[in-house]
Amino acid sequence: MSTIPEDLSYTKEHEWVAGIDDGLTVTVGITAYAAGQLGDVVYVQVPEAGTTVAAGDAVGEVESTKSVSDIFAPVAGEIVETNAAVVDDPSLVNTDPYGDGWLFRVRLEGEPEDLLSAAEYGTLTSGES
């Protein structure tokens, strides 16, 4: 079982969101659980900075040796920064999903909805394998 940081929020699509407390800009990545399910990540496509997204929009892709998965925007807002390091080295998603493997940052439009706590995400993933 992978570690689920308590200070992050989560989606049912296995993204994590950091920085909700400041109410301005959040950082988004995929969870260690998702990275483990994907296997070795070999390609990451992130949205372009300046793109406006709605919560639930498909905004990128993660390709692994096993499959290709969409990345969904967990919140509505404007993409203000993307992680060039993870595009250059997609294995960061596997080796440091909650640190250097972050994907993009979003300037929030409104209050995020439908995010899960660490405990709720743990319950969600405990039934999956």
DRENFILO-145933 format. One line per field, with one value per residue: residue number from 1; residue in three letters; y, z, x of N, C-alpha, C in turn. Coordinates in nm, 2 decimals, padded with zeros to 4 digits, always signed. Layout:
<sites>
resi (NUM | ...) $
resn (ALA | ...) $
nyy (Y | ...) $
nzz (Z | ...) $
nxx (X | ...) $
cayy (Y | ...) $
cazz (Z | ...) $
caxx (X | ...) $
cyy (Y | ...) $
czz (Z | ...) $
cxx (X | ...) $
</sites>
This chain:
<sites>
resi (1 | 2 | 3 | 4 | 5 | 6 | 7 | 8 | 9 | 10 | 11 | 12 | 13 | 14 | 15 | 16 | 17 | 18 | 19 | 20 | 21 | 22 | 23 | 24 | 25 | 26 | 27 | 28 | 29 | 30 | 31 | 32 | 33 | 34 | 35 | 36 | 37 | 38 | 39 | 40 | 41 | 42 | 43 | 44 | 45 | 46 | 47 | 48 | 49 | 50 | 51 | 52 | 53 | 54 | 55 | 56 | 57 | 58 | 59 | 60 | 61 | 62 | 63 | 64 | 65 | 66 | 67 | 68 | 69 | 70 | 71 | 72 | 73 | 74 | 75 | 76 | 77 | 78 | 79 | 80 | 81 | 82 | 83 | 84 | 85 | 86 | 87 | 88 | 89 | 90 | 91 | 92 | 93 | 94 | 95 | 96 | 97 | 98 | 99 | 100 | 101 | 102 | 103 | 104 | 105 | 106 | 107 | 108 | 109 | 110 | 111 | 112 | 113 | 114 | 115 | 116 | 117 | 118 | 119 | 120 | 121 | 122 | 123 | 124 | 125 | 126 | 127 | 128 | 129) $
resn (MET | SER | THR | ILE | PRO | GLU | ASP | LEU | SER | TYR | THR | LYS | GLU | HIS | GLU | TRP | VAL | ALA | GLY | ILE | ASP | ASP | GLY | LEU | THR | VAL | THR | VAL | GLY | ILE | THR | ALA | TYR | ALA | ALA | GLY | GLN | LEU | GLY | ASP | VAL | VAL | TYR | VAL | GLN | VAL | PRO | GLU | ALA | GLY | THR | THR | VAL | ALA | ALA | GLY | ASP | ALA | VAL | GLY | GLU | VAL | GLU | SER | THR | LYS | SER | VAL | SER | ASP | ILE | PHE | ALA | PRO | VAL | ALA | GLY | GLU | ILE | VAL | GLU | THR | ASN | ALA | ALA | VAL | VAL | ASP | ASP | PRO | SER | LEU | VAL | ASN | THR | ASP | PRO | TYR | GLY | ASP | GLY | TRP | LEU | PHE | ARG | VAL | ARG | LEU | GLU | GLY | GLU | PRO | GLU | ASP | LEU | LEU | SER | ALA | ALA | GLU | TYR | GLY | THR | LEU | THR | SER | GLY | GLU | SER) $
nyy (-00.12 | +00.22 | +00.53 | +00.79 | +01.12 | +01.33 | +01.60 | +01.68 | +01.71 | +01.50 | +01.33 | +01.12 | +01.03 | +00.99 | +01.20 | +01.43 | +01.73 | +02.02 | +02.29 | +02.41 | +02.55 | +02.82 | +02.93 | +03.04 | +02.95 | +02.62 | +02.31 | +02.03 | +01.68 | +01.33 | +01.05 | +00.83 | +00.58 | +00.57 | +00.60 | +00.37 | +00.18 | +00.23 | +00.16 | +00.18 | +00.51 | +00.66 | +00.88 | +01.21 | +01.44 | +01.76 | +02.03 | +02.35 | +02.65 | +02.91 | +02.81 | +02.78 | +02.59 | +02.36 | +02.19 | +01.85 | +01.84 | +01.67 | +01.71 | +01.64 | +01.37 | +01.06 | +00.83 | +00.49 | +00.19 | +00.01 | +00.13 | +00.41 | +00.70 | +00.95 | +01.27 | +01.46 | +01.78 | +01.87 | +02.09 | +02.40 | +02.67 | +02.87 | +02.74 | +02.80 | +02.73 | +02.48 | +02.17 | +02.14 | +01.97 | +01.72 | +01.65 | +01.63 | +01.42 | +01.17 | +00.97 | +01.08 | +01.09 | +00.83 | +00.80 | +01.02 | +01.11 | +01.30 | +01.51 | +01.62 | +01.52 | +01.66 | +01.80 | +02.03 | +02.37 | +02.55 | +02.85 | +02.92 | +02.93 | +03.01 | +02.80 | +02.49 | +02.17 | +01.85 | +01.72 | +01.48 | +01.38 | +01.27 | +01.03 | +00.95 | +00.91 | +00.70 | +00.50 | +00.47 | +00.37 | +00.14 | -00.06 | -00.11 | -00.27) $
nzz (+00.00 | -00.08 | +00.05 | +00.17 | +00.17 | +00.44 | +00.42 | +00.17 | -00.09 | -00.28 | -00.58 | -00.73 | -00.96 | -00.91 | -00.89 | -00.70 | -00.50 | -00.39 | -00.16 | -00.13 | +00.09 | +00.07 | -00.12 | -00.37 | -00.57 | -00.68 | -00.67 | -00.88 | -00.91 | -00.99 | -00.80 | -00.58 | -00.57 | -00.82 | -00.99 | -00.93 | -01.02 | -01.29 | -01.37 | -01.51 | -01.60 | -01.91 | -02.07 | -02.04 | -02.09 | -02.04 | -01.97 | -02.15 | -02.02 | -01.94 | -02.04 | -01.98 | -01.76 | -01.68 | -01.39 | -01.40 | -01.67 | -01.93 | -01.95 | -02.02 | -02.07 | -01.94 | -02.02 | -01.99 | -01.96 | -01.95 | -02.02 | -02.15 | -01.99 | -01.92 | -01.79 | -01.56 | -01.49 | -01.16 | -01.05 | -01.13 | -01.33 | -01.43 | -01.60 | -01.47 | -01.45 | -01.56 | -01.51 | -01.64 | -01.59 | -01.53 | -01.78 | -01.93 | -01.79 | -01.73 | -01.55 | -01.30 | -01.20 | -01.10 | -00.92 | -00.74 | -00.67 | -00.52 | -00.50 | -00.68 | -00.90 | -00.96 | -01.17 | -01.28 | -01.22 | -01.10 | -01.11 | -00.90 | -00.98 | -00.80 | -00.54 | -00.48 | -00.56 | -00.46 | -00.38 | -00.22 | +00.12 | +00.27 | +00.42 | +00.30 | +00.04 | +00.09 | +00.16 | -00.08 | -00.25 | -00.12 | -00.19 | -00.45 | -00.68) $
nxx (+00.08 | +00.05 | +00.18 | -00.03 | -00.03 | -00.13 | -00.18 | -00.28 | -00.53 | -00.76 | -00.87 | -01.12 | -01.02 | -00.76 | -00.58 | -00.38 | -00.41 | -00.25 | -00.23 | -00.47 | -00.55 | -00.46 | -00.62 | -00.57 | -00.37 | -00.31 | -00.12 | -00.09 | -00.08 | -00.03 | -00.13 | +00.07 | -00.04 | -00.18 | +00.05 | +00.18 | +00.00 | +00.00 | +00.26 | +00.59 | +00.63 | +00.65 | +00.60 | +00.48 | +00.22 | +00.14 | -00.09 | -00.09 | +00.05 | -00.16 | -00.40 | -00.74 | -00.93 | -01.20 | -01.32 | -01.27 | -01.22 | -01.03 | -00.70 | -00.44 | -00.20 | -00.08 | +00.16 | +00.24 | +00.44 | +00.24 | -00.01 | -00.21 | -00.32 | -00.57 | -00.51 | -00.69 | -00.83 | -00.85 | -00.97 | -01.13 | -01.00 | -00.71 | -00.44 | -00.13 | +00.14 | +00.36 | +00.53 | +00.83 | +01.03 | +00.92 | +00.82 | +01.05 | +01.17 | +00.99 | +00.99 | +00.99 | +00.73 | +00.69 | +00.91 | +00.90 | +00.62 | +00.47 | +00.64 | +00.89 | +00.76 | +00.53 | +00.27 | +00.12 | +00.02 | -00.26 | -00.45 | -00.70 | -01.05 | -01.30 | -01.44 | -01.30 | -01.45 | -01.59 | -01.35 | -01.15 | -01.06 | -00.75 | -00.81 | -01.05 | -00.97 | -00.79 | -00.97 | -01.11 | -00.91 | -00.84 | -01.01 | -00.95 | -00.73) $
cayy (+00.00 | +00.34 | +00.64 | +00.90 | +01.24 | +01.38 | +01.74 | +01.70 | +01.66 | +01.40 | +01.31 | +00.98 | +01.00 | +00.97 | +01.32 | +01.50 | +01.87 | +02.08 | +02.44 | +02.45 | +02.64 | +02.96 | +02.97 | +03.11 | +02.86 | +02.48 | +02.23 | +01.91 | +01.57 | +01.20 | +00.98 | +00.72 | +00.47 | +00.57 | +00.57 | +00.22 | +00.10 | +00.26 | +00.10 | +00.28 | +00.62 | +00.69 | +01.00 | +01.29 | +01.56 | +01.85 | +02.14 | +02.47 | +02.76 | +03.01 | +02.74 | +02.78 | +02.45 | +02.33 | +02.07 | +01.73 | +01.84 | +01.60 | +01.82 | +01.58 | +01.22 | +00.99 | +00.70 | +00.40 | +00.07 | -00.07 | +00.19 | +00.55 | +00.75 | +01.09 | +01.35 | +01.54 | +01.89 | +01.85 | +02.21 | +02.50 | +02.78 | +02.89 | +02.68 | +02.91 | +02.68 | +02.34 | +02.11 | +02.10 | +01.86 | +01.59 | +01.63 | +01.58 | +01.30 | +01.12 | +00.87 | +01.15 | +01.05 | +00.71 | +00.81 | +01.13 | +01.16 | +01.41 | +01.62 | +01.66 | +01.46 | +01.74 | +01.82 | +02.17 | +02.46 | +02.61 | +02.96 | +02.87 | +03.00 | +02.96 | +02.70 | +02.35 | +02.08 | +01.71 | +01.66 | +01.38 | +01.39 | +01.15 | +00.91 | +00.91 | +00.85 | +00.57 | +00.41 | +00.45 | +00.29 | +00.01 | -00.16 | -00.13 | -00.33) $
cazz (+00.00 | -00.09 | +00.14 | +00.13 | +00.25 | +00.50 | +00.39 | +00.03 | -00.13 | -00.38 | -00.67 | -00.76 | -01.08 | -00.86 | -00.88 | -00.57 | -00.51 | -00.28 | -00.16 | -00.12 | +00.20 | +00.04 | -00.20 | -00.49 | -00.67 | -00.63 | -00.74 | -00.91 | -00.96 | -00.98 | -00.67 | -00.58 | -00.60 | -00.97 | -01.05 | -00.91 | -01.11 | -01.43 | -01.40 | -01.55 | -01.68 | -02.01 | -02.14 | -01.98 | -02.16 | -01.95 | -02.04 | -02.17 | -01.93 | -02.00 | -02.07 | -01.88 | -01.76 | -01.59 | -01.31 | -01.47 | -01.81 | -01.97 | -01.98 | -02.05 | -02.07 | -01.89 | -02.09 | -01.92 | -02.03 | -01.95 | -02.07 | -02.16 | -01.91 | -01.92 | -01.67 | -01.55 | -01.40 | -01.04 | -01.01 | -01.24 | -01.32 | -01.53 | -01.58 | -01.46 | -01.46 | -01.58 | -01.47 | -01.75 | -01.54 | -01.55 | -01.92 | -01.97 | -01.72 | -01.68 | -01.43 | -01.17 | -01.15 | -01.03 | -00.81 | -00.64 | -00.72 | -00.44 | -00.49 | -00.81 | -01.01 | -00.98 | -01.31 | -01.32 | -01.11 | -01.14 | -01.03 | -00.88 | -01.01 | -00.71 | -00.44 | -00.54 | -00.51 | -00.48 | -00.35 | -00.11 | +00.22 | +00.26 | +00.47 | +00.20 | -00.07 | +00.13 | +00.16 | -00.22 | -00.31 | -00.05 | -00.26 | -00.58 | -00.69) $
caxx (+00.00 | +00.13 | +00.16 | -00.12 | +00.00 | -00.25 | -00.20 | -00.33 | -00.67 | -00.75 | -00.99 | -01.15 | -00.94 | -00.62 | -00.49 | -00.37 | -00.41 | -00.19 | -00.24 | -00.61 | -00.57 | -00.43 | -00.73 | -00.53 | -00.31 | -00.29 | -00.03 | -00.16 | +00.00 | -00.10 | -00.10 | +00.16 | -00.12 | -00.19 | +00.18 | +00.21 | -00.09 | +00.05 | +00.39 | +00.69 | +00.58 | +00.75 | +00.57 | +00.38 | +00.18 | +00.07 | -00.16 | -00.01 | +00.02 | -00.26 | -00.52 | -00.85 | -00.99 | -01.31 | -01.30 | -01.31 | -01.17 | -00.91 | -00.60 | -00.32 | -00.19 | +00.04 | +00.17 | +00.34 | +00.47 | +00.12 | -00.13 | -00.22 | -00.43 | -00.59 | -00.50 | -00.81 | -00.82 | -00.93 | -01.03 | -01.15 | -00.91 | -00.62 | -00.31 | -00.03 | +00.27 | +00.37 | +00.65 | +00.91 | +01.12 | +00.85 | +00.81 | +01.18 | +01.20 | +00.86 | +01.00 | +00.97 | +00.60 | +00.71 | +01.00 | +00.86 | +00.49 | +00.42 | +00.74 | +00.94 | +00.68 | +00.41 | +00.24 | +00.09 | -00.04 | -00.38 | -00.50 | -00.84 | -01.17 | -01.40 | -01.41 | -01.29 | -01.56 | -01.57 | -01.22 | -01.15 | -00.96 | -00.66 | -00.88 | -01.15 | -00.89 | -00.74 | -01.09 | -01.14 | -00.81 | -00.83 | -01.10 | -00.90 | -00.60) $
cyy (+00.12 | +00.44 | +00.74 | +01.02 | +01.30 | +01.53 | +01.78 | +01.66 | +01.58 | +01.39 | +01.16 | +00.93 | +00.99 | +01.08 | +01.37 | +01.65 | +01.93 | +02.23 | +02.49 | +02.56 | +02.79 | +03.02 | +03.04 | +03.02 | +02.72 | +02.41 | +02.09 | +01.80 | +01.44 | +01.13 | +00.87 | +00.59 | +00.46 | +00.54 | +00.43 | +00.14 | +00.11 | +00.18 | +00.22 | +00.38 | +00.66 | +00.82 | +01.08 | +01.41 | +01.64 | +01.96 | +02.26 | +02.57 | +02.86 | +02.95 | +02.75 | +02.64 | +02.45 | +02.20 | +01.95 | +01.72 | +01.75 | +01.70 | +01.77 | +01.43 | +01.18 | +00.85 | +00.62 | +00.28 | -00.02 | -00.01 | +00.34 | +00.59 | +00.90 | +01.15 | +01.45 | +01.66 | +01.87 | +01.97 | +02.30 | +02.61 | +02.79 | +02.82 | +02.79 | +02.86 | +02.53 | +02.29 | +02.06 | +01.98 | +01.72 | +01.55 | +01.57 | +01.45 | +01.24 | +01.03 | +00.94 | +01.12 | +00.93 | +00.73 | +00.92 | +01.19 | +01.28 | +01.53 | +01.66 | +01.61 | +01.54 | +01.77 | +01.96 | +02.24 | +02.53 | +02.73 | +02.93 | +02.98 | +02.95 | +02.85 | +02.56 | +02.26 | +01.94 | +01.65 | +01.58 | +01.41 | +01.26 | +01.02 | +00.86 | +00.85 | +00.71 | +00.46 | +00.37 | +00.35 | +00.15 | -00.10 | -00.19 | -00.20 | -00.37) $
czz (+00.00 | +00.02 | +00.09 | +00.22 | +00.31 | +00.46 | +00.25 | +00.02 | -00.25 | -00.46 | -00.68 | -00.88 | -01.04 | -00.89 | -00.74 | -00.60 | -00.38 | -00.28 | -00.15 | -00.02 | +00.16 | -00.05 | -00.33 | -00.60 | -00.61 | -00.72 | -00.76 | -00.96 | -00.96 | -00.86 | -00.69 | -00.62 | -00.76 | -01.04 | -01.04 | -01.00 | -01.26 | -01.46 | -01.44 | -01.64 | -01.78 | -02.09 | -02.05 | -02.07 | -02.06 | -02.03 | -02.05 | -02.07 | -02.01 | -02.03 | -01.95 | -01.88 | -01.66 | -01.51 | -01.39 | -01.62 | -01.82 | -02.02 | -02.02 | -02.05 | -02.00 | -01.96 | -02.01 | -02.01 | -02.03 | -02.02 | -02.09 | -02.08 | -01.92 | -01.79 | -01.67 | -01.46 | -01.28 | -00.99 | -01.13 | -01.22 | -01.44 | -01.50 | -01.58 | -01.47 | -01.49 | -01.54 | -01.58 | -01.71 | -01.56 | -01.69 | -01.97 | -01.91 | -01.65 | -01.57 | -01.30 | -01.11 | -01.07 | -00.90 | -00.70 | -00.68 | -00.65 | -00.43 | -00.63 | -00.93 | -01.02 | -01.13 | -01.35 | -01.20 | -01.18 | -01.05 | -01.02 | -00.93 | -00.92 | -00.62 | -00.50 | -00.48 | -00.54 | -00.46 | -00.22 | -00.01 | +00.20 | +00.31 | +00.36 | +00.08 | -00.04 | +00.13 | +00.01 | -00.28 | -00.24 | -00.12 | -00.40 | -00.57 | -00.83) $
cxx (+00.09 | +00.09 | +00.07 | -00.10 | -00.13 | -00.29 | -00.25 | -00.47 | -00.66 | -00.88 | -01.00 | -01.07 | -00.79 | -00.53 | -00.49 | -00.36 | -00.35 | -00.21 | -00.38 | -00.63 | -00.55 | -00.54 | -00.70 | -00.48 | -00.28 | -00.19 | -00.10 | -00.06 | -00.09 | -00.05 | +00.00 | +00.08 | -00.14 | -00.06 | +00.21 | +00.12 | -00.05 | +00.17 | +00.49 | +00.64 | +00.69 | +00.72 | +00.46 | +00.35 | +00.10 | +00.01 | -00.06 | -00.05 | -00.07 | -00.39 | -00.62 | -00.92 | -01.11 | -01.27 | -01.35 | -01.27 | -01.04 | -00.81 | -00.46 | -00.32 | -00.07 | +00.04 | +00.28 | +00.36 | +00.35 | +00.01 | -00.11 | -00.34 | -00.44 | -00.56 | -00.62 | -00.78 | -00.91 | -01.00 | -01.04 | -01.05 | -00.82 | -00.49 | -00.20 | +00.11 | +00.27 | +00.51 | +00.73 | +01.00 | +01.05 | +00.83 | +00.94 | +01.22 | +01.07 | +00.87 | +00.99 | +00.83 | +00.61 | +00.80 | +00.97 | +00.73 | +00.44 | +00.52 | +00.78 | +00.85 | +00.54 | +00.39 | +00.21 | +00.03 | -00.15 | -00.42 | -00.65 | -00.94 | -01.28 | -01.35 | -01.40 | -01.40 | -01.52 | -01.43 | -01.23 | -01.04 | -00.86 | -00.73 | -00.98 | -01.08 | -00.84 | -00.85 | -01.12 | -01.04 | -00.79 | -00.91 | -01.05 | -00.77 | -00.57) $
</sites>
